[in-house]
Amino acid sequence: MTVRMSLTTKNTIVLLIMVFIVSVVISAFLIRAAEQDLIERQKVTQVKNQGRLQLLEEVIRSRVVVWIDLANQSRVIENGDYDRDALLATLTNAKDYLALNIQLEEVWLFDQQNNAPSGVRGAAINTLVETTRESLDSRAMILCEDVCFHYLATPVMANESQVPVVVVSTSLRELLSLFYRTTEAFRVAMVQTQSSPLRFKLSSRLTDENTNLLNRILATLPPETTEGMLVEHGQQVSVDDQVFMVSLIPFRHLVGDHPYVLVVRDISDAMDQKYQYELGVMVSAAILFFVFVFLLNLYLRPYRERLLAISQRLPLLSERKFHAFHKSTLNSPKPKWFHLPDELDVVEAASTRLAKELEEVDSKMATTTARLEKMAMFDVLTGLPNRNMLTFHIEKELADSSSSESRLVALLFMDLDDFKKVNDSFGHDMGDKLLKAAAVRISRSIKDIDIASRFGGDEFVVLLREITSRSQVENIANRIVNVFNQPLEIGEHRFYLSISIGVAISRHSRATHIEMLRHADIAMYEAKAKKGAGYSIYDSTMNQKVMKKVELEAEARIALREHQFSLALQPQVDIKTHKLVGFEALLRWYHPQKGAISPGDFIPALENTAFMLELDYWVLNKSARFIKKFNERGLFDMKVAINLSAEQFLDPNLPELLKEQIIKNGIAPSQVCLELTETVLVSDVERATAVMKNVREMGCLLAIDDFGTGYSSLSYLKSLPADYIKIDQSFIASMIESENDRNIVQSTISMVRKLGLQVVAEGIETSTQLSLLSDYQCHIGQGYYLSRPIPEADIWRALDDKLVDGKWQLPNT
């Protein structure tokens, strides 16, 4: 994986982004604070200007009031009383003087009859006069048309009931001039509000230049600007590269048209200072940012170089380039000044240690891998090639056979007969020694170019090379069979083990190693079925047998699910008294298309399959239900013999399931008799004995079936906890014609009786056989002469016909 961006670079970018954001935020805050400070200062200035305007208006107003009072008082002193004409003459004579000093425009005297001079705005002035008379205090107002005028009404002391009022009209030039000088404004003027596009109308006598300038300034006000905003803090506008602050100051204590004083201040210098401040803030922030970038890069650069070096070195470990790793470690950058160890030092030290350990592990793994490769291709016990090596050579041999039409590929699949007995009887150590000896014999029986391998367990496979005829294969197979006719000597022990060989031969390269092994395996089981040492060569009919077996198993599963299986019960009769003592449960299969299928066909095919165990327990459960039905009919001493396969007998769940059926059906354990063949018993004598004792402790009965046909029965008969011994029907069938068989039957019955066991004779087909068995004191008989197996559907009718007073009616009785 290539590093596109180092971790320190990523962290640096993140930190720089954070610092940049902080710098922008602080700069924005400072700029915003400067703008807010400008607004606050404008508000303060606006408040001060309002105070100045009010103060100036009060001063001018007081001056006029004082002058009128003095004029009136002088007339009173001269005449001794209020003299209207004299006062009016005084006001008229002083008009020019007042026009010059206080910008007097007009002066009127309202006498008792309210006779106003002509040309006066009657209604507004009359209202002002009335207000003044009522309050006996001076009142002022401003009236505007094209120009605004200030009207001041002052009451005159007189003896009349109606107070005379002097009204003086003055222009606002003096007020604006004084205000202009005290505020140092750029321009001031009176304005009125209007609804035209230009919302403010100038109401002062101005030069054309000032009028045009102020109108341009007013026109630049934003549309959203309101009177309240202009009164409170003003509005900033720009005209001809100059920045102005435009504000309005109202006359708060006057009545009339309520005009405003327009104040325009030139704030260009202040704005330049503000811009310089903002620029200084941004430049300072930028300088600080770049200084931080420089210092951060200076600080992180060594770490970035070290991290980059580590990231470049560590992949060398996964590539097993340890020398390059150590070399790059020596050339890696080191701290140049005082340095305290940190996490990178820990990582570097750990990676160096890891490199050394990985180098050691890699060296050990190389050695171990070589050993494992040998173990993977050769059998540890015998030293022969194992299945993996065999597969490789078979595929190679098949590929090489395509170059020659006469060249054959041959496999010998071998299995040691009865090896399990030796393993169970003498232990696995002895079994391993036996396998080694067998491997030596097989290897010596073949050519040096042939490959002998251990396939697994007690199975061996030989790949024959440079084979051109079938006879060559048969000669080698016979040689191996003959070699194993000689006993194998292991220490003080001598073992006679035969061998079964399956042969598979192929002439074309299209065959696969899987097919070759499968064919040889099928042929081996065919040879083993012959019950003796030998070999079989695979042909297609064997495959058909296997397919038939698979098909039969599938049909049997369906048969069990669809209730095609049933039981047939064959009576077992006391030979002396003819009393019915029980039945043997025999499995039957009626196929809806094929009809009745013989047990001799399907039971051997189903042996050693997982389904056989399921079918065995079905027979057990069905038999238990029949015993229950016998009890319900009052046949409480009736037992049922049930045949067990090797898998079922050695199944660890058998005792528990048997107990479950006994309890479930409410039957006596002594009514259940389990029949075992000698083959089942000798396959694992110790385990078989333990299971038999467990079953006997439950109260169930045990019978050894087909006695005398298998192994040396007398050697283990005393140790087995059996109740019945069943003599095989092959002896019963020939004992009339064969004296030897008669002697065997008689001696077997005598021996079994002396052991305290009962004898059951199978296959009784004639009255002569029954009579002879009675003479030999055989206990129980079973066979076609007594009764054929009775289908479960007919059992109750048969009992009604044949069972009289507990005795089974024999033919001709």
NUTILO-945656 format. One record per residue (C-alpha): z, x, y. Coordinates in pm, whole numbers, padded with zeros to 5 digits, always signed. Layout:
// residues N
ZXY/...
END
This chain:
// residues 813
+00000+00000+00000/-00100+00137+00342/+00145+00120+00633/-00030-00070+00911/+00263-00064+01152/+00588+00126+01112/+00925-00044+01121/+01031+00149+01431/+00711+00042+01608/+00784-00320+01523/+01142-00285+01647/+01020-00107+01961/+00773-00386+02033/+01044-00648+01985/+01284-00459+02214/+01014-00409+02477/+00927-00777+02467/+01294-00862+02511/+01334-00613+02799/+01014-00741+02958/+01137-01099+02936/+01475-01000+03082/+01301-00809+03363/+01077-01105+03441/+01373-01343+03436/+01584-01120+03665/+01290-01065+03901/+01218-01436+03910/+01586-01503+03974/+01597-01256+04265/+01274-01392+04413/+01399-01745+04373/+01727-01645+04537/+01533-01497+04830/+01332-01815+04869/+01647-02023+04849/+01811-01800+05108/+01515-01856+05339/+01550-02232+05297/+01924-02219+05359/+01875-02011+05674/+01617-02262+05795/+01868-02543+05737/+02128-02355+05939/+01873-02292+06215/+01779-02660+06212/+02141-02764+06253/+02187-02518+06539/+01871-02643+06707/+01989-03003+06682/+02313-02899+06847/+02129-02713+07124/+01901-03010+07193/+02194-03250+07214/+02385-03012+07439/+02090-02963+07676/+02026-03339+07690/+02393-03398+07778/+02383-03131+08051/+02073-03278+08216/+02209-03627+08179/+02544-03532+08333/+02368-03365+08626/+02174-03681+08712/+02482-03899+08675/+02681-03669+08903/+02408-03669+09167/+02387-04052+09165/+02764-04082+09192/+02770-03839+09483/+02491-04027+09662/+02672-04357+09617/+03006-04214+09725/+02854-04069+10041/+02712-04408+10137/+03048-04574+10069/+03229-04324+10287/+02985-04373+10572/+02966-04752+10562/+03304-04830+10411/+03154-05037+10130/+02860-05055+09893/+02539-05078+10091/+02237-05151+09877/+01977-05068+10138/+02150-04750+10239/+02178-04635+09873/+01817-04723+09805/+01709-04537+10119/+01910-04233+10008/+01750-04238+09662/+01404-04281+09811/+01451-04000+10064/+01577-03765+09788/+01292-03844+09551/+01084-03541+09639/+01383-03314+09611/+01477-03461+09275/+01119-03445+09152/+01123-03074+09221/+01466-02997+09076/+01510-03239+08792/+01149-03353+08735/+01225-03700+08869/+00940-03939+08815/+01078-04273+08938/+01409-04417+09059/+01502-04782+09069/+01803-04980+09190/+01884-05301+09009/+02089-05524+09240/+02278-05845+09168/+01960-06046+09137/+01808-05800+08885/+01505-05752+09105/+01321-05471+08927/+01056-05278+09116/+00696-05334+09017/+00531-05119+08753/+00840-05090+08543/+00836-05148+08168/+01038-05455+08219/+01179-05565+07884/+01297-05222+07762/+01442-05128+08102/+01608-05469+08146/+01770-05424+07807/+01888-05077+07907/+02029-05216+08236/+02217-05497+08061/+02361-05254+07810/+02476-05029+08091/+02644-05318+08284/+02823-05432+07969/+02955-05089+07885/+03006-04976+08248/+02886-04638+08127/+02560-04458+08162/+02295-04517+07897/+01973-04333+07821/+01654-04395+07631/+01313-04237+07574/+00991-04433+07601/+00660-04283+07499/+00299-04374+07551/+00070-04073+07597/+00371-03887+07737/+00740-03942+07673/+00982-04010+07958/+01358-04001+07965/+01524-04307+08125/+01887-04285+08240/+02075-04595+08360/+02395-04537+08559/+02628-04812+08696/+02712-04798+09072/+03059-04878+09199/+03042-05198+09420/+03246-05503+09504/+02986-05749+09382/+03038-05934+09065/+02709-05809+08937/+02724-05428+08895/+02425-05250+09051/+02249-05006+08817/+02041-04706+08914/+01765-04619+08663/+01611-04272+08685/+01295-04176+08498/+01243-03805+08430/+00992-03606+08229/+01112-03394+07937/+00954-03071+08060/+01284-02920+08175/+01458-03017+07849/+01179-02871+07636/+01163-02561+07855/+01534-02495+07823/+01520-02565+07449/+01222-02333+07412/+01402-02050+07589/+01726-02091+07394/+01562-02113+07051/+01289-01852+07098/+01051-02093+06924/+00680-02028+06910/+00594-02373+07042/+00787-02696+07116/+00654-03041+07200/+00736-03408+07179/+00574-03594+06889/+00563-03951+06764/+00492-04073+06412/+00181-04280+06346/-00010-04421+06048/-00339-04245+06118/-00452-03952+05896/-00276-03723+06142/+00074-03858+06091/+00224-03701+06406/+00098-03762+06763/+00171-03514+07041/+00345-03683+07338/+00379-03388+07578/+00164-03251+07859/+00015-02939+07698/-00275-02712+07758/-00583-02775+07553/-00524-02452+07364/-00167-02547+07270/-00274-02901+07186/-00544-02775+06949/-00311-02520+06792/-00032-02770+06732/-00274-03029+06592/-00409-02768+06349/-00057-02679+06245/+00031-03045+06192/-00290-03098+05994/-00194-02824+05746/+00127-02999+05645/+00114-03094+05274/+00053-03466+05212/+00386-03502+05035/+00579-03376+05338/+00812-03642+05478/+00994-03677+05812/+01324-03630+05634/+01208-03297+05487/+01097-03174+05830/+01426-03283+05986/+01641-03133+05709/+01485-02793+05644/+01129-02788+05783/+00801-02699+05613/+00627-02364+05586/+00251-02355+05670/-00008-02085+05726/-00267-02087+06005/-00493-01796+06099/-00300-01542+05889/+00021-01648+06057/+00309-01820+05884/+00491-02093+06076/+00801-02296+06006/+00745-02652+06130/+01049-02876+06185/+01147-03193+06371/+01462-03249+06578/+01555-03612+06648/+01737-03753+06955/+02029-03893+06763/+02220-04067+07053/+01932-04227+07242/+01764-04564+07211/+01394-04630+07258/+01091-04512+07066/+01283-04239+06874/+01037-03953+06917/+01101-03602+06777/+01100-03259+06924/+00843-03058+06730/+00964-02701+06680/+00716-02443+06553/+00865-02104+06473/+00657-01800+06387/+00813-01658+06068/+00533-01416+05981/+00766-01117+06014/+01032-01284+05803/+00773-01372+05538/+00644-01016+05543/+00998-00899+05483/+01029-01154+05202/+00705-01039+05045/+00816-00679+05077/+01144-00769+04908/+00967-00951+04626/+00725-00662+04584/+01018-00424+04578/+01188-00634+04311/+00876-00641+04093/+00802-00272+04142/+01163-00186+04062/+01151-00403+03751/+00825-00239+03644/+00963+00110+03706/+01280+00029+03513/+01071-00121+03232/+00850+00186+03198/+01150+00417+03224/+01312+00219+02944/+00989+00240+02741/+00977+00615+02790/+01345+00668+02700/+01323+00431+02403/+01014+00607+02273/+01181+00943+02327/+01485+00824+02132/+01303+00647+01848/+01022+00895+01796/+01217+01124+01558/+01328+00821+01354/+00974+00687+01345/+00843+01021+01223/+01113+01042+00956/+01054+00685+00841/+00681+00748+00826/+00739+01062+00624/+00965+00874+00381/+00712+00591+00345/+00443+00849+00266/+00661+01036+00017/+00809+00748-00184/+00472+00621-00322/+00428+00968-00474/+00714+00883-00711/+00533+00577-00851/+00225+00799-00898/+00441+01060-01077/+00338+01327-00825/+00679+01491-00824/+00557+01833-00711/+00382+01680-00409/+00699+01482-00332/+00919+01793-00328/+00662+01980-00117/+00641+01698+00138/+01022+01686+00149/+01032+02048+00263/+00776+01974+00535/+00940+01653+00657/+01067+01648+01021/+01432+01740+01076/+01661+01657+01371/+01627+01925+01644/+01966+01881+01810/+02318+01777+01728/+02285+01506+01469/+02532+01287+01284/+02414+01165+00941/+02286+00809+00945/+02115+00564+00707/+01790+00761+00708/+01974+01070+00589/+02126+00862+00309/+01779+00729+00214/+01627+01078+00221/+01907+01221+00009/+01889+00928-00232/+01510+00957-00261/+01542+01329-00335/+01799+01259-00608/+01586+00974-00737/+01283+01203-00755/+01476+01455-00964/+01611+01184-01195/+01269+01019-01227/+01114+01354-01309/+01370+01403-01584/+01323+01046-01708/+00945+01087-01701/+00971+01400-01910/+01198+01224-02158/+00972+00919-02159/+00672+01134-02243/+00858+01265-02546/+00991+00920-02635/+00648+00762-02589/+00500+01004-02836/+00770+00908-03085/+00726+00537-03010/+00351+00564-03052/+00413+00712-03391/+00665+00437-03468/+00420+00176-03339/+00150+00299-03576/+00357+00406-03879/+00622+00238-04089/+00962+00397-04036/+01084+00343-04393/+00786+00454-04603/+00595+00670-04355/+00278+00472-04428/+00058+00333-04150/+00187-00004-04031/+00003-00323-03947/-00116-00198-03607/-00272+00117-03752/-00420-00082-04039/-00581-00328-03799/-00737-00041-03603/-00887+00117-03916/-01014-00215-04054/-01198-00288-03730/-01339+00066-03726/-01449+00039-04089/-01617-00298-04023/-01801-00148-03725/-01913+00156-03929/-02033-00063-04218/-02314-00199-04002/-02496+00137-04033/-02541+00100-04410/-02645-00213-04600/-02494-00086-04927/-02156-00005-04778/-01869-00246-04851/-01537-00303-04680/-01259-00380-04928/-00893-00471-04885/-00620-00482-05148/-00329-00706-05046/-00030-00632-05274/+00307-00796-05328/+00587-00671-05552/+00684-00947-05795/+01053-01037-05812/+01145-00775-05551/+01386-01025-05394/+01594-01032-05712/+01643-00658-05697/+01724-00672-05325/+01981-00949-05374/+02134-00798-05686/+02152-00430-05587/+02156-00446-05208/+01914-00354-04934/+01969+00020-04970/+01841+00009-05325/+01560-00219-05213/+01456+00035-04948/+01449+00313-05207/+01241+00093-05433/+00991+00029-05152/+00961+00403-05088/+00893+00466-05457/+00636+00186-05464/+00464+00333-05157/+00439+00670-05331/+00284+00512-05642/+00030+00317-05439/-00066+00625-05233/-00118+00833-05549/-00340+00566-05703/-00604+00575-05428/-00840+00835-05280/-00737+01059-04993/-00981+00885-04760/-00836+00543-04839/-00555+00407-04622/-00239+00263-04776/-00015+00072-04535/+00301-00129-04543/+00220-00477-04413/+00577-00606-04406/+00866-00674-04644/+00747-00599-04998/+00379-00636-04906/+00133-00345-04895/-00233-00336-04795/-00488-00071-04896/-00816-00023-04710/-01075+00125-04946/-01343+00344-04791/-01689+00449-04902/-01711+00159-05145/-02058+00060-05262/-01987-00167-05559/-01742-00431-05671/-01661-00236-05988/-01513+00048-05780/-01270-00199-05624/-01175-00348-05962/-01111-00002-06110/-00871+00086-05828/-00696-00254-05857/-00653-00208-06235/-00525+00144-06180/-00255+00020-05942/-00157-00266-06178/-00127-00023-06469/+00078+00222-06264/+00334-00050-06198/+00355-00132-06569/+00569+00180-06591/+00933+00140-06481/+01049+00268-06143/+01348+00501-06176/+01585+00511-05879/+01882+00732-05962/+02043+00596-06275/+01865+00263-06246/+01535+00168-06402/+01337-00124-06262/+01042-00309-06411/+00840-00452-06127/+00493-00592-06161/+00251-00621-05872/+00012-00899-05768/-00303-00791-05585/-00544-00995-05375/-00885-00842-05313/-01116-00920-05021/-01465-00766-05001/-01708-00795-04712/-02069-00678-04674/-02134-00743-04305/-01985-00628-03976/-01948-00982-03843/-01627-01022-04041/-01303-00966-03851/-00984-00795-03958/-00807-01132-03936/-01051-01290-04183/-01029-00995-04420/-00648-01002-04425/-00639-01380-04461/-00883-01374-04754/-00693-01094-04928/-00364-01281-04873/-00510-01600-05025/-00636-01404-05324/-00294-01240-05366/-00123-01579-05392/-00387-01681-05644/-00298-01375-05851/+00073-01445-05816/+00017-01802-05939/-00096-01657-06272/+00268-01560-06341/+00205-01199-06424/+00078-00864-06303/-00288-00869-06210/-00538-00912-05931/-00771-01180-05799/-01085-01136-05593/-01129-01381-05308/-01400-01643-05325/-01467-01953-05118/-01304-02186-05373/-00969-02024-05300/-01012-02108-04935/-01092-02464-05035/-00767-02477-05230/-00578-02359-04925/-00755-02613-04705/-00680-02881-04961/-00315-02781-04955/-00308-02801-04576/-00486-03135-04583/-00247-03262-04849/+00054-03162-04640/-00088-03346-04338/-00151-03656-04549/+00199-03633-04695/+00350-03636-04346/+00152-03948-04267/+00253-04097-04603/+00622-04052-04529/+00579-04211-04187/+00378-04504-04332/+00611-04561-04632/+00359-04456-04899/+00629-04270-05095/+00858-04449-05337/+01097-04373-05622/+01058-04427-05993/+01384-04435-06191/+01384-04310-06553/+01685-04426-06758/+01926-04174-06916/+02090-04315-07232/+02389-04206-07443/+02224-04112-07774/+02518-04226-07991/+02609-04555-07824/+02280-04633-07644/+02483-04695-07330/+02291-04664-07003/+02464-04382-06813/+02223-04339-06524/+01874-04266-06396/+01672-03970-06282/+01506-04032-05944/+01139-03929-05955/+00914-03917-05647/+00591-04118-05647/+00304-04131-05395/+00055-04414-05374/-00227-04332-05131/-00406-04637-04981/-00751-04480-05045/-00690-04228-05324/-00449-04442-05520/-00161-04286-05716/-00133-03910-05663/+00039-03722-05944/+00359-03532-05859/+00205-03237-06040/-00063-03228-05769/+00131-03275-05449/+00473-03123-05525/+00342-02769-05599/+00121-02795-05289/+00414-02892-05069/+00655-02632-05207/+00766-02365-04961/+00666-02582-04663/+00895-02714-04392/+00789-03068-04476/+00916-03037-04834/+01271-03016-04704/+01220-03333-04502/+01080-03509-04810/+01369-03388-05029/+01623-03543-04792/+01425-03865-04791/+01466-03877-05173/+01838-03801-05137/+01891-04079-04883/+01685-04328-05084/+01876-04245-05405/+02210-04297-05228/+02097-04643-05118/+02003-04727-05481/+02348-04624-05601/+02492-04859-05340/+02276-05141-05477/+02388-05060-05834/+02749-05092-05720/+02671-05423-05553/+02546-05547-05896/+02864-05429-06065/+02719-05111-06220/+02992-04888-06081/+02963-04614-06345/+02589-04566-06290/+02482-04221-06170/+02149-04105-06029/+02014-03754-06091/+01830-03607-05792/+01604-03301-05818/+01661-03037-05550/+01407-02779-05439/+01512-02421-05368/+01489-02475-04991/+01703-02788-05002/+01964-02641-05233/+02007-02331-05014/+01997-02532-04691/+02333-02481-04514/+02322-02844-04396/+02307-02986-04751/+02684-03040-04807/+02730-03210-04471/+02425-03438-04511/+02524-03523-04869/+02875-03614-04756/+02729-03824-04475/+02520-04032-04720/+02814-04081-04956/+03032-04213-04674/+02754-04416-04515/+02668-04600-04839/+03027-04624-04967/+02954-04470-05308/+03159-04245-05535/+03061-03874-05527/+03064-03874-05910/+02766-04112-05905/+02550-03838-05751/+02411-03570-05985/+02209-03287-05833/+01956-03120-06068/+01867-02754-06014/+01609-02545-06198/+01689-02201-06332/+01437-02058-06084/+01640-02197-05794/+01963-02055-05932/+01850-01699-05998/+01671-01664-05661/+02014-01603-05504/+02287-01624-05771/+02585-01558-05545/+02477-01806-05281/+02379-02062-05547/+02722-02033-05707/+02892-02083-05369/+02685-02393-05294/+02751-02538-05641/+03126-02490-05600/+03114-02658-05261/+02926-02957-05407/+03163-02977-05705/+03463-02980-05470/+03311-03288-05303/+03318-03460-05646/+02942-03459-05712/+02791-03363-06049/+02552-03074-06117/+02284-03035-06382/+02073-02728-06473/+01717-02848-06537/+01448-02694-06764/+01711-02488-06945/+01566-02216-07173/+01228-02177-07004/+01310-01924-06738/+01548-01634-06729/+01820-01515-06963/+02020-01831-06911/+02316-01734-07128/+02402-01440-06901/+02496-01659-06606/+02569-01997-06768/+02941-01925-06799/+02975-01846-06427/+02791-02151-06295/+03003-02465-06226/+02761-02709-06395/+02830-03045-06565/+02502-03100-06754/+02245-02879-06920/+01897-03031-06959/+01693-02887-07246/+01329-02850-07144/+01095-03104-07298/+00871-02828-07437/+01136-02754-07702/+01192-03124-07778/+00820-03191-07818/+00769-02922-08086/+01102-02923-08269/+00976-03156-08544/+00688-02921-08636/+00856-02588-08545/+01165-02472-08724/+01222-02207-08457/+01230-02471-08186/+01467-02682-08395/+01699-02386-08430/+01680-02317-08055/+01761-02678-07972/+02045-02696-08224/+02199-02365-08117/+02167-02454-07749/+02341-02789-07801/+02616-02625-08002/+02670-02350-07745/+02674-02591-07450/+02920-02822-07622/+03152-02527-07685/+03139-02452-07310/+03261-02806-07243/+02932-02921-07088/+02714-03218-07174/+02356-03182-07300/+02063-03390-07178/+01743-03382-07383/+01423-03444-07185/+01090-03570-07316/+01205-03780-07614/+00891-03958-07729/+00966-04060-08093/+01246-04216-08291/+01248-03908-08518/+01324-03683-08221/+01600-03920-08113/+01749-03929-08464/+01741-03549-08496/+01907-03504-08156/+02174-03752-08264/+02238-03539-08573/+02271-03230-08348/+02530-03425-08140/+02325-03420-07821/+02497-03634-07556/+02223-03795-07347/+01855-03861-07400/+01566-03925-07163/+01197-03978-07233/+00907-04215-07280/+01048-04340-07613/+01354-04471-07433/+01170-04581-07118/+00895-04470-06887/+00994-04415-06521/+01044-04760-06368/+00898-04821-06017/+01169-04910-05769/+01016-05254-05715/+01060-05335-06089/+01401-05182-06149/+01604-05502-06124/+01373-05695-06355/+01384-05407-06604/+01763-05406-06596/+01766-05777-06664/+01531-05732-06962/+01660-05407-07115/+02030-05386-07030/+02248-05593-07264/+02626-05549-07252/+02575-05211-07084/+02347-05087-07363/+01982-04999-07321/+01762-05179-07569/+01551-04931-07765/+01211-05018-07914/+01235-05226-08234/+01607-05296-08181/
END
